[in-house]
Amino acid sequence: MNTDLQKLHRIWLETRAHQNTDFPIIGFDDLTNAIISTGPFYYYVIDFYDMSLSHVNGDMEEIHGLNPEVVTFNDVLLTIHPDDVDFVANAESFISKFFRERIATEKLLNYKMNYSFRSRMKNGEYALLNHQAILLSLDENGRSGKSLNIHTRIDHLSNLNTRKISLIGLKGEPSYLNMSLEEKPLPCFSKREKQILQLIAAGLTNNEIAEKLFIAAITVKKHRQNILEKTDCKNITQLINQCTMQGLI
């Protein structure tokens, strides 16, 4: 194992479960709600207790040329571009520290982690992948048990790795968006703003959003402007592209 991958494993060694955790019951609806596909994607469940993979599905073989029946976690890690491995390691360390210091243990399962990295494709070339992960279980001490990881090819949106990290709050939890490893993260979107963002992405007008949420159209317009300002986007097209890359929609 190369030095950069050893760094990744050391990070997970510090945070992974010390005993096996029960596998949660995952319904099809829950799974599809967790995956927002804007391109070819695959998903798998990683058990940090023994680093084994299960429930491998999607286009892994088409994307990477890896056999889902026998693929290992290290096989997936070895597809990461050598120049992005250090960023992935630092991103995982950043997320672990953020969770430990900012998020209560009982809320850890209500967050989707998100960042992007370049990855080797089946043809040997590299393309940008969006990585999303949702913790499925914790051990009795709050360490990471099982996680659902989703990798989506997004090079049709961009070939630039922004090296930003987003933590998407589920079930009404606040989201922390577009964070740099060097910056102190602050909450960004409110629950209402996330609702409106999803409806904007669905193509609804201000009036249609207002009717659906039982609020005034002028309120929707104000929220829309706030969302654009928070993301530094100049228009809705840029907003949708950026939020898709961050795993928000």
Secondary structure, DSSP 8 states (H G I E B T S, - for coil): --HHHHHHHHHHHHHB-SS--------HHHHHHH---SSSEEEEEEETTTTEEEEEEESHHHHH---TTT--HHHHHTTB-HHHHHHHHHHHHHHHHHHHHHS-GGGGGGEEEEEEEEEE-TTS-EEEEEEEEEE--B-TTS-B-EEEEEEEE-TTT-S-----EEEEE-TT---EEEE-TTS-------HHHHHHHHHHHTT--HHHHHHHHTS-HHHHHHHHHHHHHHHT-SSHHHHHHHHHHTT--
